[in-house]
Amino acid sequence: MDDIPNDPPRQSLPADAVVIESLDHEGRGIAHRPDGKTLFIDGAITGEVVQYSPWRKKDSYEMAQMTRLLRASPLRTQPRCRHFGVCGGCSLQHIDPVGQVAAKQRVLEDSLQHIGKVRPDYWLPAIHGPAWGYRTRARLSVKRVEKKGGVLVGFHERRNSFIADMESCETLPPRISALIKPLRQLIASMELSAAIPQIEVVATTQVDALVLRHMQPVGEADRQRLRDFADKHHIQWWLQAKGPDTITAFYPPDAPELAYQLTEFGLTMPFRPSEFTQINTEINPLLIRRALQLLQPQASERIADLFCGLGNFTLPIARFAGHVTGIEGSAQLVARAEANAIRNGMSNVAFGVANLFEMTSEQLARLGHFDKILIDPPRDGALAVVQSLGESAPERIVYVSCNPATLARDASILVHEKGYRLVCAGIANMFPQTAHVESVTLFQRNR
Ligand SMILES: C[S@@+](CC[C@H](N)C(=O)[O-])C[C@H]1O[C@@H](n2cnc3c(N)ncnc32)[C@H](O)[C@@H]1O
């Protein structure tokens, strides 16, 4: 595929060539065959002309891979990682980062328009940051595979559950990527090597932590191997015997706490490896700044932060608002949020545990009136929350979303049933090289 003509004359194209019309939510090229069947083609970009080979055939669509590129998009670029195409961690490395942002913006626009039947008054400029080395958290799978010469440590392959045979990862910080090979060697040397399914990575500016999931007790010889590895590579080890609740710090005994900084708001946010934090710590402060610009918290206002986690938005909002209530489903995160508020000397916040997927109008009313709400739900969205908004609903809602489809569904309810206007929307390229679309939208209630 080195020699790609930019624009071959149409009449010279093979009969089975198709033109890519757009990208789907997974970053695959969408095209239509002359008989109307929809094609989802891995590795093809909007505007390109390609030939393809199907790997799954259904009545109305086919999943396919590109076999020949006949006209290349100007946005096509050389993937940086040699594992791209096999490793399932990334899907967009063949698209220039600027093109990735444009494609994600388009996914958001399409979702809002087609699923939600809504359109913002205006679009916000995309938030973007470094295209590589941004990923401060990762769950690496581990498996002993004799025929691959030992132990694999990495992400799953693209279309199956095998672990990719990888030695580096361009989306991890370089110092973490450089640990993959030594980790493979370390696990291969351990007595417990067949009973280690996963290593979780948590990188911070102060210290990097690795969480070793082990299915059997770790013996003293293996513990010494872990200590030696930590000393050599300047990391701290945590051990996980069962579920996330069992994660405990192992070595070094005087390891500094894990924490991230929100410098603009004068906040330090300690956390444990099992607790949710935003993966891209360069984009996170920009996302918070954008959310605050839209929310415009005032000293006279009572504000709610729903799906608040460890207070990532709650505490910055509380720097400006009268009072902020953070609600979250995980009791552990609520305890962490309370501790973080105390740690940062903030008293105008309160936190509570609730299952927000089952929120009712009565429960919401019991929390009292809020002038504004910030919502940052997981991929499932915030259906029960938006459905429970009643007469005294807040004037403003800022909705941070990691799934355009559920955002669009909820936006439809807010606009078509609850009397809100979709003022503006924009993406944050939180996960460059992947098809993940993070976005921020502002809804304003018509009075
Ligand atoms: C996208 S994270 C956002 C967390 C936080 N706003 C942040 O920026 O760090 C979504 C949060 O929703 C919480 N969550 C998931 N399901 C929930 C539920 N049913 N009810 C309440 N919270 C839930 C998760 O624990 C997680 O903290």
The ligand as a Gaussian input file, in Angstrom:
#p B3LYP/6-31G(d) Opt

LIG

0 1
 C      -17.450000       9.110000      34.220000
 S      -17.251000       8.781000      35.934000
 C      -17.171000      10.422000      36.545000
 C      -16.628000      10.606000      37.903000
 C      -16.236000      12.029000      38.281000
 N      -17.199000      13.005000      37.835000
 C      -14.859000      12.357000      37.762000
 O      -14.725000      13.236000      36.899000
 O      -13.877000      11.774000      38.252000
 C      -18.835000       8.201000      36.347000
 C      -19.082000       7.978000      37.815000
 O      -20.403000       7.438000      37.942000
 C      -20.411000       6.529000      39.026000
 N      -21.578000       5.647000      38.833000
 C      -21.683000       4.571000      38.015000
 N      -22.920000       4.042000      38.107000
 C      -23.604000       4.804000      39.003000
 C      -24.932000       4.760000      39.516000
 N      -25.787000       3.831000      39.112000
 N      -25.300000       5.688000      40.401000
 C      -24.451000       6.644000      40.812000
 N      -23.166000       6.738000      40.352000
 C      -22.752000       5.821000      39.470000
 C      -19.071000       5.844000      38.940000
 O      -18.724000       5.284000      40.190000
 C      -18.164000       6.995000      38.510000
 O      -17.613000       7.627000      39.637000

